[in-house]
Amino acid sequence: MSFVQIQCTRCKGVFRDRAGRLQDGYSRQCPSCEVVLFFAEDAPHPFIKRAMRNARKVRKEQREAEAARITAPQPQAAPSRRFAGRARTAERSD
């Protein structure tokens, strides 16, 4: 999980929240001063804008990493010792 640092607009304290949560319409209470921060794309405060921009960037990086992981070839796992002998017996032709 990726986290984004948020700076409070009132007390200037810094705390973290998940990037997936920081979307338009999300609200969070500052753990220090307990002011409620509202996150919106068109927020006038630069601290909120920065947090939203960083969250978008992190979510995009996560999507790209997930897509790369899905498209990458999966390594073939070696058969377990329990089933290793069964493959050989099936190949014999008596």
Phi, psi and chi 1 to 4 in degrees:
 res  aa     phi    psi   chi1   chi2   chi3   chi4
   1 MET       -  140.5  -79.6 -179.2 -122.8      -
   2 SER  -106.8  138.9  -63.6      -      -      -
   3 PHE  -115.0  154.3  -69.5   89.0      -      -
   4 VAL  -122.0  138.2  175.4      -      -      -
   5 GLN   -83.2  137.6  -72.7 -166.0  -14.4      -
   6 ILE  -123.3  134.0  -56.0  163.4      -      -
   7 GLN  -104.3  127.9 -169.3  169.8    5.7      -
   8 CYS   -66.0  141.8  178.1      -      -      -
   9 THR   -77.8  -19.3   57.0      -      -      -
  10 ARG   -99.6  -56.0 -178.4  170.8  152.4 -160.8
  11 CYS   -95.8   -7.2   70.2      -      -      -
  12 LYS    65.5   13.4  -50.1  -61.7 -173.0 -108.1
  13 GLY   -73.1  153.5      -      -      -      -
  14 VAL  -111.8  133.7  177.7      -      -      -
  15 PHE  -142.1  172.9   59.6   96.2      -      -
  16 ARG  -119.1  154.5  -39.5 -177.9  -55.5  162.6
  17 ASP  -149.3  158.8 -156.5  -10.6      -      -
  18 ARG   -66.4  141.2  -68.9 -176.4 -175.2  159.2
  19 ALA   -66.0  -31.3      -      -      -      -
  20 GLY   -66.6  -27.9      -      -      -      -
  21 ARG   -79.6  -31.9  -70.6 -177.1 -178.1  170.7
  22 LEU   -75.5   84.3  -92.1  122.0      -      -
  23 GLN  -130.7  171.7  -65.3 -177.2    5.9      -
  24 ASP   -57.9  125.2 -158.4   19.4      -      -
  25 GLY    98.1   -3.9      -      -      -      -
  26 TYR   -80.3  144.2  177.2   67.2      -      -
  27 SER  -130.5  147.2   61.6      -      -      -
  28 ARG  -145.8  142.6  167.5   76.5 -166.3  -98.6
  29 GLN   -92.3  134.9 -166.0  171.8   14.9      -
  30 CYS   -67.3  130.6  173.2      -      -      -
  31 PRO   -68.8  -19.4   14.7  -19.8      -      -
  32 SER   -88.1  -57.6  -59.5      -      -      -
  33 CYS  -104.8   -4.9   65.8      -      -      -
  34 GLU    64.4   21.9  -60.8 -179.6   -7.4      -
  35 VAL   -78.5  144.3   68.8      -      -      -
  36 VAL   -88.1  124.9  177.8      -      -      -
  37 LEU  -102.0  130.7  -58.5  172.4      -      -
  38 PHE  -106.1  127.2  -65.6   96.7      -      -
  39 PHE  -102.3  121.7  -64.2   91.7      -      -
  40 ALA  -142.6  152.8      -      -      -      -
  41 GLU   -62.9  -33.1  -65.3  -66.0  -28.7      -
  42 ASP  -103.4   32.3   56.9  -12.3      -      -
  43 ALA   -66.3  139.7      -      -      -      -
  44 PRO   -77.8  -20.9   26.5  -32.3      -      -
  45 HIS   -85.3  133.5 -152.5  -77.5      -      -
  46 PRO   -65.9  -29.1   16.7  -25.5      -      -
  47 PHE   -65.7  -40.3  -63.9  159.6      -      -
  48 ILE   -69.1  -42.3  -57.6  -64.4      -      -
  49 LYS   -60.3  -43.0  -77.1 -176.8 -179.3 -178.8
  50 ARG   -63.9  -43.8 -177.1 -176.1  -38.0  133.2
  51 ALA   -63.5  -42.2      -      -      -      -
  52 MET   -65.2  -41.2  -65.6  -67.8  -76.1      -
  53 ARG   -64.5  -44.1 -174.4  172.3   49.7 -114.3
  54 ASN   -65.3  -37.9  -69.1  -17.3      -      -
  55 ALA   -65.3  -41.8      -      -      -      -
  56 ARG   -60.4  -43.0  -92.5 -165.0  -46.0  -88.7
  57 LYS   -63.7  -44.0 -178.7 -179.9  173.5 -174.8
  58 VAL   -66.0  -42.8  167.2      -      -      -
  59 ARG   -62.9  -38.9  -74.4 -166.9  -54.4  -90.9
  60 LYS   -64.5  -43.1 -179.5 -179.6  176.5 -174.8
  61 GLU   -63.5  -38.8  -70.6  171.2   -2.7      -
  62 GLN   -64.3  -42.2  -76.2 -179.8  -26.3      -
  63 ARG   -63.0  -42.4  -77.5 -167.9  -52.8  -91.1
  64 GLU   -66.0  -40.2  -69.7  172.5   -7.6      -
  65 ALA   -66.3  -38.6      -      -      -      -
  66 GLU   -66.1  -41.4 -179.1   68.8   20.5      -
  67 ALA   -65.4  -40.1      -      -      -      -
  68 ALA   -66.9  -36.1      -      -      -      -
  69 ARG   -69.4  -36.6 -171.3  176.5   61.5   85.2
  70 ILE   -71.4  -41.1  -70.5  172.3      -      -
  71 THR   -78.5  -17.9   58.6      -      -      -
  72 ALA   -71.1  143.0      -      -      -      -
  73 PRO   -65.8  137.6   21.1  -28.8      -      -
  74 GLN   -80.2  131.7  -61.0  -66.7  -33.4      -
  75 PRO   -69.6  139.6   22.7  -29.8      -      -
  76 GLN   -77.1  125.5  -66.6  -66.2  -31.5      -
  77 ALA   -78.4  143.3      -      -      -      -
  78 ALA   -68.6  142.8      -      -      -      -
  79 PRO   -63.1  148.1   17.6  -24.9      -      -
  80 SER   -70.1  161.8   66.8      -      -      -
  81 ARG   -65.4  -27.3  -66.7  163.7   80.7 -175.6
  82 ARG   -66.1  -38.1 -179.0  175.7  173.5 -167.6
  83 PHE  -104.0    3.6  -64.5  106.6      -      -
  84 ALA   -64.9  -37.8      -      -      -      -
  85 GLY   -74.8  -25.3      -      -      -      -
  86 ARG   -67.1  -34.7  -67.9 -174.9 -176.3 -176.9
  87 ALA   -66.8  -35.8      -      -      -      -
  88 ARG   -71.5  -38.2  -76.0 -176.0  -89.3  153.7
  89 THR   -70.0  -28.2   57.0      -      -      -
  90 ALA   -73.2  -21.9      -      -      -      -
  91 GLU   -82.9  -19.9  -66.0  172.7   -0.9      -
  92 ARG   -67.3  141.9  -72.6 -162.2  -43.2 -164.1
  93 SER  -122.3   89.9   61.0      -      -      -
  94 ASP   -97.9      -  -74.3  -22.4      -      -
